[in-house]
Amino acid sequence: MQKTYYDPADLKKFGDVAEFGPELADKFFDWYNEVFKEGALTAREKSLIALAVAHAVQCPYCIDAYTSSSLQKGVTEAQMMEAVHVASAIRGGASLVHGVQMMNKAKKLSM
């Protein structure tokens, strides 16, 4: 019996999404692979960014994949945790700053 909603084995099936729409899946995977090639950022930096974003968007498959990728590329546990905190601060701040909209609306309605 599966213990979690997200089955870790499903990560290996990522490429299977092409089964129901190969044309778009091929385009996505071509683009995805290009994105992660060395460029202005190293593969290590891109892996760490992906790990942080995975936490911000809460993708357990991505968290698993980019934890492994980051470790393989020499990222330390402390660096990964710091990246998670950065992502969390941005996510939390993005929610909090929307409080200004609430304040503006409340002030307008209170007039």
Buried (B, 14 or more C-beta within 10 A) or exposed (E): EEEEEEEEEEBEEBEEEBEEEEEEBEEEBEEEEEEEEEEEBEBBBBBBBBBBBBBBEEBBBBBBBBBEBBBEBEBEEEBBEEBBEBBEEEBEEEEEEEEEEEEEEEEEEEE
